[in-house]
Amino acid sequence: MKGTQILTAAALPAMLAACVQVSAPEKPIEINLNINIRQEVVVRLQQDVRDLIKENPGVF
């Protein structure tokens, strides 16, 4: 029984070892930066309006 366990223990790493190949892709890597900047613009406009109201309270 021990001989079988030793053989199994010795063969296990060989069975688990895999061939790993690293190669460059055929197409270039494309990173799509589709970013929505609307929120930043709205926040800036809201801050500008607050400042305008503070500077001219009688107009509004």
TIRO-2110 file (N, C-alpha, C; in Angstrom, 1 decimal):
// TIRO-2110
0.8, -1.2, 0.0, N, 1, A
0.0, 0.0, 0.0, CA, 1, A
0.9, 1.3, 0.0, C, 1, A
2.0, 1.2, 0.7, N, 2, A
2.8, 2.4, 0.8, CA, 2, A
3.5, 2.7, -0.5, C, 2, A
3.8, 1.7, -1.3, N, 3, A
4.5, 1.8, -2.6, CA, 3, A
3.5, 2.6, -3.5, C, 3, A
2.2, 2.2, -3.5, N, 4, A
1.2, 2.8, -4.3, CA, 4, A
1.1, 4.3, -4.0, C, 4, A
1.1, 4.6, -2.7, N, 5, A
0.9, 6.0, -2.2, CA, 5, A
2.1, 6.8, -2.6, C, 5, A
3.3, 6.2, -2.6, N, 6, A
4.5, 7.0, -2.9, CA, 6, A
4.5, 7.2, -4.4, C, 6, A
4.1, 6.2, -5.2, N, 7, A
4.0, 6.4, -6.7, CA, 7, A
3.0, 7.5, -7.1, C, 7, A
1.8, 7.4, -6.4, N, 8, A
0.8, 8.4, -6.6, CA, 8, A
1.3, 9.8, -6.3, C, 8, A
2.0, 9.9, -5.1, N, 9, A
2.5, 11.2, -4.7, CA, 9, A
3.5, 11.8, -5.6, C, 9, A
4.3, 10.9, -6.2, N, 10, A
5.3, 11.3, -7.1, CA, 10, A
4.7, 11.7, -8.5, C, 10, A
3.7, 11.0, -8.9, N, 11, A
3.1, 11.3, -10.2, CA, 11, A
2.1, 12.4, -10.2, C, 11, A
1.6, 12.8, -9.0, N, 12, A
0.6, 13.8, -8.9, CA, 12, A
1.1, 15.2, -9.4, C, 12, A
2.3, 15.6, -9.0, N, 13, A
2.8, 16.9, -9.5, CA, 13, A
3.0, 16.9, -11.1, C, 13, A
3.4, 15.8, -11.6, N, 14, A
3.6, 15.7, -13.0, CA, 14, A
2.2, 15.8, -13.7, C, 14, A
1.2, 15.2, -13.2, N, 15, A
-0.1, 15.3, -13.8, CA, 15, A
-0.7, 16.7, -13.7, C, 15, A
-0.4, 17.4, -12.6, N, 16, A
-1.0, 18.7, -12.4, CA, 16, A
-0.2, 19.8, -13.2, C, 16, A
1.0, 19.5, -13.6, N, 17, A
1.8, 20.5, -14.3, CA, 17, A
1.2, 20.7, -15.7, C, 17, A
1.0, 22.0, -16.1, N, 18, A
0.4, 22.3, -17.4, CA, 18, A
1.3, 23.1, -18.2, C, 18, A
1.2, 23.0, -19.5, N, 19, A
2.0, 23.7, -20.4, CA, 19, A
1.3, 25.1, -20.6, C, 19, A
2.0, 26.1, -20.3, N, 20, A
1.4, 27.5, -20.4, CA, 20, A
2.2, 28.2, -21.5, C, 20, A
1.4, 28.7, -22.4, N, 21, A
1.9, 29.4, -23.6, CA, 21, A
1.5, 30.9, -23.5, C, 21, A
2.4, 31.8, -23.6, N, 22, A
2.1, 33.2, -23.6, CA, 22, A
2.5, 33.7, -25.0, C, 22, A
1.5, 34.3, -25.7, N, 23, A
1.8, 34.9, -27.0, CA, 23, A
1.0, 36.2, -27.2, C, 23, A
1.5, 37.0, -28.0, N, 24, A
0.9, 38.3, -28.3, CA, 24, A
-0.4, 38.1, -29.1, C, 24, A
-1.4, 38.9, -28.8, N, 25, A
-2.7, 38.8, -29.5, CA, 25, A
-2.5, 39.2, -31.0, C, 25, A
-3.3, 38.7, -31.8, N, 26, A
-3.3, 39.0, -33.3, CA, 26, A
-3.8, 40.4, -33.5, C, 26, A
-4.8, 40.8, -32.8, N, 27, A
-5.3, 42.2, -32.9, CA, 27, A
-4.8, 43.1, -31.8, C, 27, A
-4.6, 44.4, -32.0, N, 28, A
-4.2, 45.2, -30.9, CA, 28, A
-5.2, 45.3, -29.8, C, 28, A
-4.8, 45.5, -28.6, N, 29, A
-5.7, 45.6, -27.5, CA, 29, A
-6.4, 47.0, -27.6, C, 29, A
-7.7, 46.9, -27.5, N, 30, A
-8.5, 48.1, -27.6, CA, 30, A
-9.2, 48.4, -26.2, C, 30, A
-9.0, 49.6, -25.7, N, 31, A
-9.6, 50.0, -24.5, CA, 31, A
-10.6, 51.1, -24.8, C, 31, A
-11.9, 50.8, -24.6, N, 32, A
-12.9, 51.8, -24.9, CA, 32, A
-13.2, 52.7, -23.6, C, 32, A
-12.9, 53.9, -23.8, N, 33, A
-13.1, 54.9, -22.7, CA, 33, A
-14.3, 55.7, -22.9, C, 33, A
-15.5, 55.1, -23.0, N, 34, A
-16.7, 55.8, -23.2, CA, 34, A
-17.2, 56.3, -21.8, C, 34, A
-16.8, 57.5, -21.5, N, 35, A
-17.1, 58.1, -20.2, CA, 35, A
-18.2, 59.1, -20.3, C, 35, A
-19.1, 59.1, -19.4, N, 36, A
-20.2, 60.1, -19.4, CA, 36, A
-19.8, 61.2, -18.5, C, 36, A
-19.6, 62.4, -19.0, N, 37, A
-19.2, 63.6, -18.3, CA, 37, A
-20.3, 64.5, -18.0, C, 37, A
-21.5, 64.1, -18.3, N, 38, A
-22.7, 65.0, -18.1, CA, 38, A
-22.8, 65.4, -16.6, C, 38, A
-22.6, 64.5, -15.7, N, 39, A
-22.8, 64.7, -14.3, CA, 39, A
-21.9, 65.8, -13.8, C, 39, A
-20.6, 65.8, -14.2, N, 40, A
-19.7, 66.9, -13.8, CA, 40, A
-20.1, 68.2, -14.3, C, 40, A
-20.6, 68.3, -15.5, N, 41, A
-21.1, 69.6, -16.1, CA, 41, A
-22.3, 70.1, -15.4, C, 41, A
-23.2, 69.2, -15.0, N, 42, A
-24.4, 69.7, -14.3, CA, 42, A
-24.0, 70.2, -12.9, C, 42, A
-23.1, 69.5, -12.2, N, 43, A
-22.7, 70.0, -10.9, CA, 43, A
-22.0, 71.3, -11.0, C, 43, A
-21.2, 71.5, -12.0, N, 44, A
-20.5, 72.8, -12.2, CA, 44, A
-21.6, 73.9, -12.5, C, 44, A
-22.6, 73.6, -13.3, N, 45, A
-23.6, 74.6, -13.6, CA, 45, A
-24.4, 74.9, -12.3, C, 45, A
-24.7, 73.9, -11.5, N, 46, A
-25.4, 74.2, -10.3, CA, 46, A
-24.6, 75.1, -9.3, C, 46, A
-23.4, 74.8, -9.2, N, 47, A
-22.5, 75.6, -8.4, CA, 47, A
-22.4, 77.1, -8.9, C, 47, A
-22.3, 77.2, -10.2, N, 48, A
-22.3, 78.6, -10.8, CA, 48, A
-23.6, 79.3, -10.5, C, 48, A
-24.7, 78.6, -10.6, N, 49, A
-26.0, 79.2, -10.3, CA, 49, A
-26.1, 79.6, -8.9, C, 49, A
-25.7, 78.8, -8.0, N, 50, A
-25.7, 79.1, -6.5, CA, 50, A
-24.9, 80.4, -6.3, C, 50, A
-23.7, 80.5, -6.9, N, 51, A
-22.9, 81.6, -6.7, CA, 51, A
-23.5, 82.9, -7.3, C, 51, A
-24.2, 82.7, -8.4, N, 52, A
-24.8, 83.9, -9.0, CA, 52, A
-26.0, 84.4, -8.2, C, 52, A
-26.7, 83.4, -7.6, N, 53, A
-27.9, 83.8, -6.7, CA, 53, A
-27.3, 84.5, -5.4, C, 53, A
-26.2, 84.0, -4.9, N, 54, A
-25.6, 84.7, -3.7, CA, 54, A
-25.2, 86.1, -4.0, C, 54, A
-24.6, 86.3, -5.2, N, 55, A
-24.1, 87.6, -5.6, CA, 55, A
-25.2, 88.6, -5.9, C, 55, A
-26.3, 88.1, -6.4, N, 56, A
-27.4, 88.9, -6.9, CA, 56, A
-28.7, 88.4, -6.3, C, 56, A
-28.9, 88.5, -5.0, N, 57, A
-30.2, 88.0, -4.3, CA, 57, A
-31.4, 88.7, -4.8, C, 57, A
-31.4, 90.0, -5.2, N, 58, A
-32.5, 90.7, -5.6, CA, 58, A
-33.1, 90.4, -7.0, C, 58, A
-32.2, 89.8, -7.8, N, 59, A
-32.6, 89.5, -9.2, CA, 59, A
-33.5, 88.3, -9.2, C, 59, A
-33.3, 87.3, -8.3, N, 60, A
-34.0, 86.1, -8.3, CA, 60, A
-35.1, 86.2, -7.3, C, 60, A
END
